[in-house]
Amino acid sequence: MDFYHILNRGVEKRDIVLDDGDRIRFVSDLYELNNKNIAANPLTKSRRGAHRSLLVRIHAWCLMSNHYHLLVSPVDDDIANISRFAQKIGMGYAKYFNEKYSRNGVLWQGIYKRIRIERDAHFNYIPYYIHLNPLDFSMPEWREGNVKRISQALKKLQEYRWSSYLDYVGTKNFPSILDTDTLVDVLGSPKRQHNVIAEVIQDRILANKSDVIEII
């Protein structure tokens, strides 16, 4: 099974979500549009109980104000499924956003980025990197491994709904989006995750692993 980090951000780094309604919509699209049988139309929703044919398995995700991160693997190891999924998300959400805010033009900076996870070091780190992104709002020093208040950092992560972090530490948040079978063993118990997070955000080398991660 091949894993890919896919990401995109708003054109000129502009926000792609302006309120919780937008966030709910984006998360809903992650579920609804991950389906070969549904077009990239934000008004088209699958019928309750209807068969879903997945394009990708979503292992981790995070939605920020002006960008998103996803860790996915393509169904049937077909790389084209990632392209179909990312295009549907980009088109569907942009149509919704433009209609809601009466705007025209592109929403995204361009085609999404797709980074294949080729090394164990990258695979083991990427879920933490994705889940730690929300600390940019209150503790951007985490990227330099310079966080002193570990308990506060963990509290901030617990308070942020718009990622897969809560689902991996025992709080059901948006479980229908996720395929947790692979990462649940990699990440381990909530206590282990908290210990690793504490180590990362206090260690400059670990937090700024430019050798294994492309920072958006």
N, CA, C and O of each residue as an XYZ file, in Angstrom:
864
protein
N       0.840     -1.190      0.000
C       0.000      0.000      0.000
C       0.878      1.245      0.000
O       1.759      1.392      0.848
N       0.636      2.133     -0.947
C       1.391      3.380     -1.029
C       0.617      4.502     -0.348
O      -0.607      4.582     -0.446
N       1.358      5.370      0.347
C       0.750      6.486      1.065
C       1.234      7.802      0.461
O       2.376      7.927      0.020
N       0.324      8.782      0.456
C       0.635     10.087     -0.122
C       0.129     11.194      0.797
O      -0.961     11.115      1.363
N       0.945     12.211      0.923
C       0.554     13.445      1.599
C       0.057     14.384      0.514
O       0.825     14.771     -0.367
N      -1.216     14.757      0.563
C      -1.728     15.710     -0.414
C      -2.184     16.968      0.320
O      -2.698     16.905      1.437
N      -1.985     18.105     -0.331
C      -2.254     19.379      0.308
C      -2.491     20.452     -0.740
O      -2.014     20.365     -1.872
N      -3.232     21.452     -0.333
C      -3.418     22.623     -1.179
C      -3.793     23.787     -0.285
O      -4.204     23.590      0.858
N      -3.652     25.013     -0.805
C      -4.000     26.192     -0.033
C      -4.693     27.213     -0.920
O      -4.691     27.092     -2.145
N      -5.278     28.206     -0.300
C      -6.006     29.223     -1.029
C      -5.086     30.074     -1.889
O      -3.918     30.278     -1.561
N      -5.625     30.561     -2.983
C      -4.853     31.434     -3.868
C      -4.359     32.642     -3.072
O      -5.096     33.217     -2.270
N      -3.123     33.009     -3.302
C      -2.471     34.102     -2.576
C      -2.539     33.894     -1.062
O      -2.537     34.850     -0.287
N      -2.600     32.630     -0.664
C      -2.649     32.240      0.751
C      -3.892     32.779      1.468
O      -3.880     32.955      2.686
N      -4.958     33.038      0.716
C      -6.190     33.525      1.314
C      -6.929     32.396      2.021
O      -6.730     31.220      1.718
N      -7.781     32.772      2.964
C      -8.544     31.774      3.711
C      -9.506     31.039      2.794
O     -10.108     31.630      1.898
N      -9.640     29.743      3.031
C     -10.593     28.921      2.289
C     -11.804     28.572      3.142
O     -12.782     28.030      2.630
N     -11.754     28.875      4.434
C     -12.902     28.717      5.329
C     -13.031     29.998      6.145
O     -12.042     30.526      6.653
N     -14.259     30.489      6.264
C     -14.495     31.732      6.982
C     -15.344     31.540      8.232
O     -15.405     32.426      9.084
N     -16.002     30.385      8.346
C     -16.788     30.109      9.544
C     -16.934     28.600      9.695
O     -16.468     27.834      8.851
N     -17.585     28.181     10.777
C     -17.721     26.748     11.026
C     -18.613     26.065      9.994
O     -18.478     24.865      9.752
N     -19.523     26.823      9.387
C     -20.324     26.249      8.314
C     -19.456     25.814      7.150
O     -19.694     24.764      6.553
N     -18.451     26.613      6.822
C     -17.509     26.240      5.759
C     -16.701     25.012      6.161
O     -16.455     24.122      5.347
N     -16.299     24.976      7.411
C     -15.500     23.840      7.886
C     -16.315     22.541      7.832
O     -15.823     21.499      7.399
N     -17.561     22.628      8.276
C     -18.427     21.459      8.207
C     -18.607     21.027      6.758
O     -18.614     19.835      6.454
N     -18.752     21.996      5.874
C     -18.935     21.669      4.460
C     -17.719     20.955      3.895
O     -17.858     19.964      3.179
N     -16.523     21.451      4.210
C     -15.311     20.823      3.701
C     -15.196     19.392      4.227
O     -14.880     18.472      3.473
N     -15.451     19.212      5.516
C     -15.373     17.878      6.114
C     -16.416     16.956      5.491
O     -16.136     15.789      5.215
N     -17.617     17.485      5.269
C     -18.657     16.697      4.616
C     -18.225     16.261      3.222
O     -18.488     15.133      2.804
N     -17.559     17.165      2.507
C     -17.082     16.824      1.165
C     -16.021     15.732      1.208
O     -15.951     14.906      0.298
N     -15.200     15.715      2.245
C     -14.209     14.643      2.369
C     -14.881     13.275      2.399
O     -14.341     12.289      1.899
N     -16.064     13.237      2.991
C     -16.820     11.980      3.033
C     -17.606     11.763      1.740
O     -17.468     10.730      1.086
N     -18.429     12.744      1.381
C     -19.361     12.573      0.266
C     -18.656     12.406     -1.073
O     -19.076     11.595     -1.898
N     -17.594     13.162     -1.295
C     -16.938     13.141     -2.601
C     -15.887     12.044     -2.722
O     -15.313     11.847     -3.793
N     -15.636     11.337     -1.639
C     -14.755     10.166     -1.700
C     -15.572      8.966     -2.160
O     -15.746      7.987     -1.435
N     -16.064      9.075     -3.381
C     -17.025      8.110     -3.894
C     -17.023      8.205     -5.417
O     -17.315      9.258     -5.983
N     -16.694      7.107     -6.066
C     -16.666      7.099     -7.524
C     -18.040      7.382     -8.122
O     -18.145      7.788     -9.280
N     -19.094      7.169     -7.334
C     -20.457      7.293     -7.851
C     -21.060      8.677     -7.680
O     -22.209      8.900     -8.062
N     -20.291      9.625     -7.102
C     -20.797     10.972     -6.866
C     -19.952     11.973     -7.638
O     -18.723     11.927     -7.595
N     -20.615     12.871     -8.338
C     -19.900     13.899     -9.102
C     -19.427     15.009     -8.180
O     -19.852     15.094     -7.028
N     -18.546     15.859     -8.690
C     -18.001     16.977     -7.902
C     -18.979     18.133     -7.884
O     -18.659     19.240     -8.317
N     -20.170     17.868     -7.381
C     -21.222     18.884     -7.293
C     -21.607     19.028     -5.838
O     -22.115     18.069     -5.257
N     -21.392     20.174     -5.220
C     -21.644     20.321     -3.798
C     -23.101     20.143     -3.423
O     -23.414     19.979     -2.244
N     -24.009     20.170     -4.406
C     -25.422     19.969     -4.108
C     -25.827     18.513     -4.229
O     -26.951     18.149     -3.884
N     -24.916     17.675     -4.719
C     -25.200     16.260     -4.892
C     -24.707     15.496     -3.680
O     -23.521     15.535     -3.354
N     -25.605     14.810     -3.020
C     -25.244     14.018     -1.857
C     -25.697     12.576     -2.069
O     -26.729     12.322     -2.690
N     -24.914     11.642     -1.545
C     -25.281     10.248     -1.686
C     -26.492      9.931     -0.827
O     -26.661     10.495      0.254
N     -27.329      9.031     -1.307
C     -28.501      8.627     -0.550
C     -28.080      7.809      0.660
O     -27.123      7.037      0.595
N     -28.794      7.981      1.755
C     -28.494      7.208      2.961
C     -28.625      5.719      2.634
O     -29.648      5.270      2.117
N     -27.589      4.978      2.941
C     -27.603      3.552      2.695
C     -27.131      3.158      1.315
O     -26.961      1.972      1.033
N     -26.915      4.142      0.440
C     -26.456      3.826     -0.912
C     -25.020      3.319     -0.880
O     -24.239      3.695     -0.005
N     -24.681      2.469     -1.834
C     -23.334      1.905     -1.886
C     -22.315      2.982     -2.211
O     -22.515      3.796     -3.113
N     -21.212      2.974     -1.459
C     -20.116      3.900     -1.732
C     -18.937      3.126     -2.285
O     -18.580      2.063     -1.776
N     -18.346      3.659     -3.313
C     -17.156      3.074     -3.916
C     -16.016      4.064     -3.728
O     -15.901      5.039     -4.470
N     -15.174      3.809     -2.731
C     -14.160      4.775     -2.335
C     -13.095      4.965     -3.417
O     -12.750      4.047     -4.161
N     -12.596      6.190     -3.466
C     -11.447      6.510     -4.301
C     -10.150      6.372     -3.524
O      -9.160      5.848     -4.034
N     -10.164      6.849     -2.280
C      -8.973      6.803     -1.434
C      -9.371      6.407     -0.022
O     -10.535      6.507      0.367
N      -8.390      5.961      0.730
C      -8.541      5.786      2.171
C      -7.865      6.979      2.832
O      -6.694      7.265      2.579
N      -8.612      7.665      3.676
C      -8.064      8.830      4.375
C      -7.574      8.370      5.747
O      -8.361      7.926      6.583
N      -6.272      8.482      5.964
C      -5.674      7.996      7.207
C      -5.487      9.116      8.231
O      -5.518      8.858      9.435
N      -5.297     10.333      7.780
C      -5.159     11.486      8.676
C      -5.494     12.740      7.876
O      -5.340     12.766      6.655
N      -5.956     13.784      8.577
C      -6.309     15.015      7.879
C      -6.289     16.188      8.847
O      -6.375     16.011     10.062
N      -6.174     17.377      8.294
C      -6.292     18.601      9.076
C      -6.716     19.729      8.144
O      -6.144     19.914      7.070
N      -7.721     20.475      8.571
C      -8.169     21.654      7.845
C      -7.753     22.889      8.614
O      -8.122     23.063      9.775
N      -6.981     23.749      7.960
C      -6.559     25.007      8.554
C      -7.318     26.151      7.882
O      -8.180     25.912      7.038
N      -7.000     27.389      8.255
C      -7.748     28.522      7.706
C      -7.555     28.679      6.203
O      -8.504     28.990      5.484
N      -6.332     28.465      5.726
C      -6.079     28.693      4.307
C      -5.482     27.496      3.578
O      -5.031     27.628      2.440
N      -5.472     26.338      4.215
C      -4.967     25.156      3.541
C      -5.448     23.886      4.244
O      -6.016     23.932      5.336
N      -5.204     22.762      3.588
C      -5.545     21.465      4.190
C      -4.410     20.481      3.966
O      -3.592     20.645      3.061
N      -4.376     19.461      4.806
C      -3.436     18.342      4.687
C      -4.226     17.037      4.755
O      -5.140     16.901      5.568
N      -3.871     16.083      3.904
C      -4.469     14.752      3.946
C      -3.367     13.711      3.787
O      -2.445     13.887      2.990
N      -3.467     12.639      4.542
C      -2.631     11.463      4.327
C      -3.547     10.375      3.794
O      -4.459      9.929      4.491
N      -3.308      9.949      2.563
C      -4.232      9.025      1.908
C      -3.463      7.889      1.236
O      -2.255      7.967      1.011
N      -4.202      6.848      0.932
C      -3.703      5.782      0.063
C      -4.789      5.520     -0.977
O      -5.971      5.503     -0.632
N      -4.419      5.315     -2.236
C      -5.429      5.113     -3.284
C      -6.016      3.708     -3.223
O      -5.290      2.734     -3.017
N      -7.310      3.607     -3.399
C      -7.957      2.302     -3.471
C      -7.447      1.567     -4.707
O      -7.279      2.156     -5.776
N      -7.207      0.279     -4.538
C      -6.696     -0.577     -5.617
C      -5.308     -0.150     -6.079
O      -4.878     -0.529     -7.168
N      -4.596      0.639     -5.259
C      -3.261      1.135     -5.617
C      -3.268      1.877     -6.949
O      -2.265      1.905     -7.662
N      -4.404      2.472     -7.272
C      -4.539      3.221     -8.526
C      -4.302      4.697     -8.231
O      -5.148      5.363     -7.636
N      -3.148      5.200     -8.652
C      -2.781      6.580     -8.358
C      -3.782      7.565     -8.960
O      -3.930      8.681     -8.462
N      -4.465      7.160    -10.023
C      -5.450      8.045    -10.640
C      -6.593      8.345     -9.690
O      -7.246      9.381     -9.820
N      -6.848      7.464     -8.742
C      -7.924      7.708     -7.778
C      -7.630      8.917     -6.892
O      -8.549      9.621     -6.472
N      -6.342      9.159     -6.606
C      -5.984     10.339     -5.817
C      -6.277     11.601     -6.612
O      -6.821     12.567     -6.075
N      -5.922     11.594     -7.872
C      -6.183     12.756     -8.710
C      -7.677     13.027     -8.813
O      -8.109     14.177     -8.728
N      -8.469     11.973     -8.997
C      -9.923     12.152     -9.098
C     -10.477     12.739     -7.805
O     -11.296     13.658     -7.832
N     -10.027     12.204     -6.680
C     -10.526     12.676     -5.392
C     -10.138     14.129     -5.145
O     -10.985     14.941     -4.773
N      -8.871     14.461     -5.348
C      -8.403     15.825     -5.101
C      -9.099     16.822     -6.025
O      -9.434     17.930     -5.606
N      -9.315     16.435     -7.269
C     -10.008     17.322     -8.200
C     -11.451     17.531     -7.789
O     -11.971     18.642     -7.890
N     -12.106     16.474     -7.327
C     -13.498     16.599     -6.889
C     -13.599     17.500     -5.667
O     -14.505     18.329     -5.578
N     -12.683     17.342     -4.734
C     -12.680     18.204     -3.550
C     -12.454     19.659     -3.967
O     -13.170     20.560     -3.530
N     -11.450     19.870     -4.818
C     -11.135     21.223     -5.240
C     -12.280     21.892     -5.974
O     -12.613     23.042     -5.689
N     -12.886     21.186     -6.914
C     -13.974     21.744     -7.712
C     -15.244     21.920     -6.891
O     -15.889     22.967     -6.938
N     -15.594     20.880     -6.138
C     -16.839     20.912     -5.381
C     -16.839     21.979     -4.310
O     -17.805     22.730     -4.168
N     -15.751     22.045     -3.555
C     -15.704     23.031     -2.476
C     -15.599     24.444     -3.029
O     -16.221     25.360     -2.491
N     -14.830     24.639     -4.088
C     -14.703     25.975     -4.682
C     -16.051     26.474     -5.187
O     -16.377     27.651     -5.032
N     -16.830     25.589     -5.785
C     -18.156     25.987     -6.277
C     -19.038     26.418     -5.108
O     -19.705     27.450     -5.173
N     -19.036     25.629     -4.052
C     -19.810     25.992     -2.852
C     -19.356     27.344     -2.304
O     -20.185     28.212     -2.031
N     -18.049     27.528     -2.143
C     -17.498     28.743     -1.531
C     -17.828     29.975     -2.376
O     -18.239     31.005     -1.843
N     -17.649     29.866     -3.674
C     -17.906     31.009     -4.548
C     -19.382     31.391     -4.557
O     -19.726     32.573     -4.585
N     -20.248     30.388     -4.534
C     -21.677     30.685     -4.517
C     -22.087     31.311     -3.188
O     -22.870     32.260     -3.159
N     -21.564     30.785     -2.102
C     -21.931     31.301     -0.783
C     -21.504     32.750     -0.617
O     -22.250     33.559     -0.066
N     -20.310     33.081     -1.089
C     -19.757     34.412     -0.859
C     -19.826     35.318     -2.092
O     -19.186     36.369     -2.143
N     -20.614     34.890     -3.081
C     -20.838     35.703     -4.291
C     -19.521     36.194     -4.885
O     -19.352     37.381     -5.164
N     -18.605     35.272     -5.068
C     -17.318     35.629     -5.636
C     -17.083     34.851     -6.926
O     -17.755     33.854     -7.189
N     -16.137     35.307     -7.718
C     -15.744     34.635     -8.948
C     -14.247     34.357     -8.898
O     -13.521     34.923     -8.081
N     -13.806     33.488     -9.777
C     -12.377     33.222     -9.879
C     -11.956     31.994     -9.113
O     -12.764     31.313     -8.481
N     -10.667     31.731     -9.187
C     -10.125     30.521     -8.577
C     -10.045     30.673     -7.066
O      -9.815     31.767     -6.551
N     -10.234     29.575     -6.371
C     -10.105     29.558     -4.914
C      -8.735     29.030     -4.496
O      -8.164     29.493     -3.509
N      -8.209     28.063     -5.243
C      -6.968     27.395     -4.866
C      -5.780     28.004     -5.593
O      -5.933     28.609     -6.654
N      -4.602     27.841     -5.018
C      -3.389     28.415     -5.603
C      -2.977     27.699     -6.882
O      -2.168     28.226     -7.647
N      -3.499     26.548     -7.122
C      -3.146     25.777     -8.300
C      -3.471     24.324     -8.054
O      -4.259     23.999     -7.166
N      -2.870     23.448     -8.833
C      -3.084     22.037     -8.644
C      -2.546     21.616     -7.280
O      -1.541     22.146     -6.806
N      -3.214     20.678     -6.670
C      -2.800     20.199     -5.354
C      -1.395     19.593     -5.415
O      -0.939     19.156     -6.471
N      -0.727     19.577     -4.274
C       0.571     18.901     -4.173
C       0.357     17.461     -3.729
O      -0.512     17.171     -2.906
N       1.155     16.576     -4.281
C       1.087     15.155     -3.924
C       2.502     14.659     -3.653
O       3.363     14.685     -4.533
N       2.727     14.212     -2.432
C       4.062     13.788     -2.013
C       3.991     12.327     -1.576
O       3.299     11.994     -0.614
N       4.690     11.481     -2.266
C       4.685     10.062     -1.913
C       5.528      9.842     -0.660
O       6.620     10.392     -0.525
N       5.005      9.036      0.244
C       5.725      8.710      1.472
C       6.617      7.507      1.178
O       6.124      6.391      1.010
N       7.911      7.731      1.118
C       8.820      6.687      0.658
C       9.704      6.113      1.754
O      10.300      5.052      1.568
N       9.801      6.795      2.901
C      10.698      6.325      3.951
C       9.935      6.150      5.263
O       8.954      6.848      5.521
N      10.391      5.229      6.070
C       9.744      4.986      7.356
C       9.761      6.236      8.226
O       8.795      6.513      8.937
N      10.854      6.990      8.171
C      10.955      8.190      8.996
C       9.864      9.188      8.632
O       9.282      9.832      9.505
N       9.595      9.309      7.354
C       8.545     10.208      6.874
C       7.179      9.693      7.308
O       6.350     10.457      7.803
N       6.948      8.396      7.122
C       5.653      7.797      7.455
C       5.346      7.930      8.944
O       4.209      8.212      9.324
N       6.351      7.729      9.780
C       6.143      7.808     11.222
C       5.923      9.239     11.709
O       5.279      9.462     12.734
N       6.467     10.211     10.958
C       6.371     11.605     11.391
C       5.150     12.330     10.839
O       4.590     13.194     11.514
N       4.728     11.991      9.619
C       3.707     12.783      8.939
C       2.386     12.882      9.704
O       1.788     13.957      9.697
N       1.893     11.825     10.365
C       0.637     11.995     11.114
C       0.766     13.036     12.218
O      -0.167     13.802     12.460
N       1.919     13.070     12.893
C       2.132     14.069     13.939
C       2.216     15.465     13.344
O       1.642     16.411     13.883
N       2.926     15.593     12.243
C       3.012     16.898     11.586
C       1.621     17.410     11.223
O       1.300     18.571     11.479
N       0.804     16.560     10.636
C      -0.554     16.954     10.251
C      -1.355     17.369     11.477
O      -2.021     18.403     11.465
N      -1.292     16.567     12.532
C      -2.083     16.855     13.729
C      -1.583     18.059     14.514
O      -2.352     18.670     15.256
N      -0.310     18.409     14.365
C       0.249     19.539     15.113
C       0.013     20.880     14.435
O       0.240     21.921     15.051
N      -0.433     20.884     13.191
C      -0.648     22.140     12.470
C      -1.493     23.164     13.225
O      -1.175     24.352     13.167
N      -2.552     22.765     13.932
C      -3.379     23.765     14.634
C      -2.629     24.571     15.689
O      -3.099     25.635     16.092
N      -1.487     24.094     16.140
C      -0.704     24.888     17.088
C      -0.169     26.169     16.458
O       0.268     27.076     17.166
N      -0.203     26.246     15.127
C       0.218     27.489     14.463
C      -0.607     28.683     14.932
O      -0.121     29.814     14.926
N      -1.851     28.439     15.339
C      -2.725     29.529     15.758
C      -2.295     30.151     17.084
O      -2.438     31.357     17.282
N      -1.775     29.335     17.983
C      -1.495     29.835     19.333
C      -0.061     29.614     19.787
O       0.434     30.344     20.645
N       0.608     28.622     19.225
C       1.974     28.294     19.628
C       2.833     27.993     18.406
O       3.318     26.870     18.263
N       3.031     28.966     17.524
C       3.809     28.709     16.319
C       5.248     28.293     16.604
O       5.940     27.777     15.726
N       5.691     28.521     17.833
C       7.050     28.127     18.198
C       7.244     26.619     18.193
O       8.370     26.139     18.322
N       6.138     25.852     18.043
C       6.291     24.398     17.993
C       7.163     23.976     16.817
O       7.858     22.962     16.881
N       7.120     24.762     15.741
C       7.900     24.407     14.554
C       9.399     24.552     14.785
O      10.207     24.015     14.027
N       9.758     25.265     15.814
C      11.165     25.401     16.186
C      11.509     24.524     17.389
O      12.611     24.609     17.930
N      10.566     23.685     17.805
C      10.819     22.824     18.967
C      11.050     23.628     20.226
O      11.913     23.289     21.036
N      10.286     24.688     20.395
C      10.549     25.619     21.487
C       9.320     25.837     22.372
O       9.175     26.904     22.970
N       8.440     24.848     22.463
C       7.252     24.961     23.305
C       7.612     24.606     24.743
O       8.201     23.555     24.999
N       7.265     25.468     25.666
C       7.560     25.245     27.079
C       6.358     24.685     27.840
O       6.513     23.937     28.805
N       5.156     25.059     27.390
C       3.938     24.681     28.114
C       3.276     23.494     27.405
O       2.350     23.670     26.613
N       3.755     22.311     27.695
C       3.294     21.103     27.009
C       1.816     20.853     27.275
O       1.069     20.527     26.353
N       1.386     21.001     28.526
C      -0.011     20.728     28.867
C      -0.945     21.669     28.118
O      -2.032     21.262     27.708
N      -0.541     22.909     27.937
C      -1.370     23.860     27.207
C      -1.432     23.500     25.730
O      -2.476     23.644     25.095
N      -0.315     23.035     25.186
C      -0.302     22.613     23.783
C      -1.261     21.442     23.568
O      -2.016     21.427     22.596
N      -1.232     20.481     24.456
C      -2.132     19.329     24.345
C      -3.584     19.769     24.491
O      -4.466     19.233     23.821
N      -3.830     20.723     25.346
C      -5.186     21.246     25.526
C      -5.677     21.911     24.249
O      -6.828     21.727     23.852
N      -4.806     22.683     23.606
C      -5.183     23.339     22.361
C      -5.525     22.312     21.278
O      -6.467     22.505     20.510
N      -4.766     21.234     21.221
C      -5.050     20.195     20.236
C      -6.379     19.509     20.530
O      -7.123     19.171     19.609
N      -6.676     19.305     21.799
C      -7.940     18.684     22.193
C      -9.130     19.569     21.828
O     -10.227     19.069     21.579
N      -8.914     20.866     21.798
C     -10.007     21.802     21.531
C     -10.266     22.012     20.038
O     -11.272     22.612     19.658
N      -9.361     21.517     19.196
C      -9.478     21.772     17.754
C     -10.191     20.600     17.083
O      -9.678     19.482     17.061
N     -11.359     20.863     16.546
C     -12.182     19.804     15.959
C     -11.763     19.396     14.558
O     -12.072     18.289     14.116
N     -11.065     20.275     13.854
C     -10.975     20.136     12.407
C      -9.746     19.353     11.975
O      -9.009     19.781     11.087
N      -9.531     18.219     12.597
C      -8.471     17.296     12.209
C      -8.840     15.906     12.701
O      -9.851     15.726     13.380
N      -8.025     14.938     12.359
C      -8.267     13.565     12.794
C      -7.651     13.262     14.153
O      -7.750     12.136     14.640
N      -7.016     14.256     14.769
C      -6.333     14.030     16.044
C      -7.268     13.447     17.103
O      -6.924     12.461     17.755
N      -8.429     14.039     17.278
C      -9.338     13.580     18.331
C      -9.745     12.131     18.138
O      -9.855     11.381     19.108
N      -9.970     11.733     16.894
C     -10.375     10.350     16.642
C      -9.283      9.353     17.010
O      -9.576      8.199     17.321
N      -8.034      9.789     16.976
C      -6.929      8.888     17.323
C      -6.589      8.895     18.813
O      -5.817      8.056     19.277
N      -7.158      9.834     19.559
C      -6.884      9.846     21.004
C      -8.144      9.524     21.802
O      -8.239      9.836     22.989
N      -9.109      8.896     21.133
C     -10.232      8.327     21.871
C     -11.509      9.126     21.893
O     -12.459      8.726     22.566
N     -11.579     10.256     21.176
C     -12.802     11.058     21.131
C     -13.375     10.990     19.720
O     -12.750     11.461     18.769
N     -14.560     10.406     19.585
C     -15.162     10.323     18.267
C     -15.517     11.724     17.786
O     -16.249     12.458     18.449
N     -14.987     12.079     16.627
C     -15.165     13.409     16.079
C     -15.797     13.304     14.693
O     -16.974     13.616     14.515
N     -15.011     12.863     13.716
C     -15.532     12.594     12.382
C     -15.032     11.210     11.942
O     -14.299     11.108     10.958
N     -15.418     10.150     12.655
C     -14.846      8.827     12.373
C     -15.229      8.257     11.014
O     -14.512      7.409     10.483
N     -16.346      8.704     10.439
C     -16.785      8.136      9.165
C     -15.849      8.495      8.015
O     -15.851      7.827      6.981
N     -15.054      9.542      8.190
C     -14.098      9.948      7.148
C     -12.916      8.999      7.085
O     -12.358      8.756      6.015
N     -12.536      8.463      8.239
C     -11.218      7.858      8.405
C     -11.172      6.354      8.195
O     -12.132      5.627      8.451
N     -10.017      5.922      7.719
C      -9.596      4.528      7.796
C      -8.457      4.498      8.801
O      -7.332      4.875      8.474
N      -8.736      4.054     10.023
C      -7.742      4.124     11.100
C      -6.922      2.848     11.257
O      -6.006      2.801     12.079
N      -7.235      1.822     10.487
C      -6.620      0.507     10.718
C      -5.096      0.547     10.679
O      -4.439     -0.143     11.458
N      -4.533      1.345      9.783
C      -3.076      1.385      9.640
C      -2.418      2.210     10.728
O      -1.465      1.755     11.361
N      -2.915      3.419     10.955
C      -2.234      4.337     11.868
C      -2.496      4.052     13.338
O      -1.728      4.488     14.195
N      -3.555      3.336     13.642
C      -3.845      3.096     15.056
C      -2.693      2.347     15.722
O      -2.408      2.573     16.898
N      -2.041      1.475     14.996
C      -0.887      0.758     15.551
C       0.376      1.603     15.504
O       1.232      1.496     16.382
N       0.493      2.433     14.492
C       1.665      3.305     14.372
C       1.669      4.352     15.478
O       2.700      4.591     16.107
N       0.520      4.974     15.715
C       0.430      6.046     16.707
C       0.331      5.512     18.131
O       0.876      6.112     19.058
N      -0.346      4.411     18.305
C      -0.445      3.819     19.644
C      -1.479      4.512     20.518
O      -2.382      5.189     20.025
N      -1.331      4.332     21.804
C      -2.288      4.840     22.779
C      -2.237      6.368     22.852
O      -1.257      6.975     22.422
N      -3.285      6.990     23.394
C      -3.237      8.445     23.595
C      -2.026      8.871     24.411
O      -1.414      9.896     24.112
N      -1.671      8.107     25.430
C      -0.519      8.459     26.254
C       0.758      8.460     25.424
O       1.583      9.365     25.547
N       0.920      7.449     24.583
C       2.115      7.395     23.741
C       2.134      8.588     22.781
O       3.177      9.211     22.587
N       0.994      8.902     22.185
C       0.940     10.047     21.270
C       1.301     11.344     21.982
O       2.023     12.178     21.436
N       0.799     11.510     23.196
C       1.119     12.724     23.953
C       2.607     12.813     24.256
O       3.196     13.894     24.234
N       3.208     11.655     24.542
C       4.649     11.642     24.818
C       5.455     12.014     23.580
O       6.430     12.761     23.665
N       5.040     11.486     22.423
C       5.743     11.808     21.187
C       5.552     13.277     20.834
O       6.500     13.949     20.427
N       4.332     13.776     20.987
C       4.066     15.191     20.717
C       4.936     16.075     21.596
O       5.528     17.046     21.124
N       5.008     15.733     22.877
C       5.833     16.513     23.797
C       7.289     16.524     23.352
O       7.965     17.550     23.436
N       7.766     15.383     22.882
C       9.151     15.302     22.420
C       9.368     16.158     21.177
O      10.364     16.874     21.075
N       8.423     16.079     20.225
C       8.562     16.821     18.973
C       8.569     18.320     19.204
O       9.433     19.026     18.684
N       7.605     18.816     19.987
C       7.463     20.270     20.109
C       8.472     20.895     21.063
O       8.491     22.111     21.257
N       9.315     20.043     21.661
C      10.403     20.564     22.490
C      11.769     20.355     21.864
O      12.787     20.707     22.460
N      11.800     19.787     20.670
C      13.070     19.431     20.043
C      13.145     20.045     18.656
O      12.389     19.655     17.766
N      14.030     20.982     18.464
C      14.135     21.699     17.185
C      14.363     20.748     16.022
O      13.776     20.925     14.955
N      15.198     19.751     16.211
C      15.521     18.831     15.131
C      14.289     18.034     14.729
O      14.016     17.863     13.540
N      13.536     17.541     15.724
C      12.345     16.756     15.424
C      11.242     17.610     14.829
O      10.587     17.193     13.874
N      11.027     18.794     15.374
C       9.921     19.635     14.919
C      10.146     20.169     13.511
O       9.190     20.371     12.762
N      11.387     20.396     13.152
C      11.697     20.995     11.850
C      12.395     19.969     10.966
O      13.526     20.174     10.525
N      11.696     18.849     10.713
C      12.300     17.752      9.972
C      12.192     18.009      8.468
O      11.409     17.372      7.762
N      12.997     18.957      8.004
C      12.945     19.317      6.592
C      13.424     18.174      5.689
O      13.199     18.199      4.478
N      14.077     17.184      6.276
C      14.541     16.061      5.466
C      13.428     15.092      5.127
O      13.575     14.278      4.216
N      12.300     15.166      5.855
C      11.238     14.191      5.591
C       9.899     14.846      5.289
O       8.936     14.137      4.996
N       9.799     16.158      5.348
C       8.502     16.789      5.170
C       8.631     18.050      4.338
O       9.566     18.830      4.513
N       7.701     18.240      3.447
C       7.636     19.486      2.695
C       6.633     20.392      3.401
O       5.455     20.050      3.498
N       7.071     21.507      3.881
C       6.201     22.430      4.607
C       5.472     23.299      3.612
O       6.084     23.848      2.696
N       4.153     23.432      3.784
C       3.376     24.247      2.860
C       3.664     25.726      3.122
O       3.108     26.592      2.447
